[in-house]
Amino acid sequence: MGTTRDHRRCAEECVAMARLSDDDTDKVLWLTLAQSWVRLAEHAERGSLLVTMEGEAASEALSSDQD
């Protein structure tokens, strides 16, 4: 799986393709795809934050066990 930055870059590329498209149906498809990439980036950010929080909680638990 790519990074959040990768996902957002893909979203930007989709928006650029939508701007270049002459067909309204194609524009909608490109923008829908861009929105999906943004959602994936947000999902990855939440997952990353959760892993960080779990790691901090585990570290705190180990610290208090050693006391």
C-alpha positions as CSV (number, residue, x, y, z in Angstrom):
1,M,0.0,0.0,0.0
2,G,1.3,3.5,-0.8
3,T,1.7,6.4,1.5
4,T,-0.8,9.1,2.2
5,R,1.3,11.4,0.1
6,D,1.1,8.9,-2.8
7,H,-2.7,8.7,-2.5
8,R,-3.0,12.5,-2.5
9,R,-0.7,12.8,-5.5
10,C,-3.0,10.3,-7.4
11,A,-6.0,12.4,-6.4
12,E,-4.3,15.6,-7.8
13,E,-3.5,13.8,-11.0
14,C,-7.1,12.7,-11.4
15,V,-8.2,16.3,-10.9
16,A,-5.8,17.4,-13.6
17,M,-7.2,14.8,-15.9
18,A,-10.7,16.1,-15.2
19,R,-9.6,19.6,-16.1
20,L,-8.1,18.4,-19.4
21,S,-11.2,16.3,-20.4
22,D,-13.6,17.7,-22.9
23,D,-16.3,15.2,-22.1
24,D,-18.5,16.0,-19.0
25,T,-19.0,12.3,-18.3
26,D,-15.2,11.7,-18.2
27,K,-14.8,14.8,-15.9
28,V,-17.3,13.3,-13.4
29,L,-15.5,9.9,-13.5
30,W,-12.1,11.5,-13.0
31,L,-13.4,13.6,-10.1
32,T,-15.1,10.6,-8.5
33,L,-11.8,8.7,-8.8
34,A,-10.0,11.7,-7.2
35,Q,-12.4,11.6,-4.3
36,S,-11.8,7.9,-3.8
37,W,-8.0,8.6,-3.6
38,V,-8.6,11.3,-1.0
39,R,-10.8,9.0,1.1
40,L,-8.0,6.3,0.9
41,A,-5.5,8.9,2.1
42,E,-7.7,9.8,5.0
43,H,-8.2,6.2,5.9
44,A,-4.5,5.6,5.8
45,E,-3.9,8.6,8.0
46,R,-6.4,7.3,10.6
47,G,-4.8,3.9,10.5
48,S,-1.4,5.4,11.0
49,L,-2.6,7.4,13.9
50,L,-4.2,4.4,15.5
51,V,-0.9,2.4,15.2
52,T,1.0,5.3,16.7
53,M,-1.5,5.5,19.6
54,E,-1.4,1.8,20.2
55,G,2.4,1.9,20.2
56,E,2.5,4.7,22.8
57,A,0.0,2.8,25.0
58,A,2.1,-0.3,24.8
59,S,5.2,1.7,25.7
60,E,3.5,3.3,28.7
61,A,2.3,-0.1,29.9
62,L,5.8,-1.5,29.7
63,S,7.1,1.5,31.6
64,S,4.6,1.1,34.4
65,D,5.3,-2.6,34.6
66,Q,9.0,-2.0,35.2
67,D,8.2,0.4,38.2
